[in-house]
Amino acid sequence: MFQEFKKFALRGNVIDLAVGIIIGAAFSAIVSSLVDDVIMPPVGVILGNVDFSDLFVVLREGTTPGPYLTLVAAKARARPPGTSACSSMRSSSS
C-alpha cells in the first residue's frame, strides 16, 4: 500500500496541492498584514482618526442582544463554544 501511495504522491498531484496550500497561506498572511498595517492606517487618518481595530457590525444578534463595546466581547458572545454555524443553521431550519 505504501508503494501505491508513493507512486501517487510522486506523480505530482499531492506535491502540487501541498505547494499550493503553503503559497496560499503565505499569500493570505501577506495580504492581511498589508491591509492591516499599510492601507488601513492612512484611510483612518483621512477619515478623521478612525480606529478600525475595534470596528465591527453585528449581522445577527445571538441569544443575548448587544450592543457590544469591543470586538473581543462580540466574538465571545457570537456563538457558544463547540458549535458551528452549520449546526445552528440545521437546527433552525428543521
Secondary structure, 3 states (H helix, E strand, C coil): CHHHHHHHHHCCHHHHHHHHHHHHHHHHHHHHHHHHHHHHHHHHHHCCCCCHHHCCCCCCCCCCCCCCCCHHHHHHHHCCCCCCHHHHHHHHHC
